[in-house]
């Protein structure tokens, strides 16, 4: 997938991949429809960072989820 284009489809893709990678329990809170293209660059940066790692400490996980929450509409 070409994530260099700032599209709603790419936002949905990244959110879905993040939910899967982070094995989020409350996936309803991270509904991809609640995210806009407004924070695309920040979301893409976070996506790239998360996808490069295999494990996260509890504090890292909390920071990632908090950051994702700040991107919601």
BELUR-V665730 format. One record per pair of residues at least 24 apart in sequence whose ideal C-beta (glycine too) atoms are under 6 Angstrom apart, sorted by the first residue. I is the first residue (numbers start at 1). J is the second residue. Records with the same first field share a line. If there is no record, write none. Layout:
# BELUR-V665730
I->J / J
This chain:
# BELUR-V665730
6->37 / 40
11->35 / 37
14->43 / 47
18->50
21->50
34->72 / 73
35->71
36->73
39->71
43->71
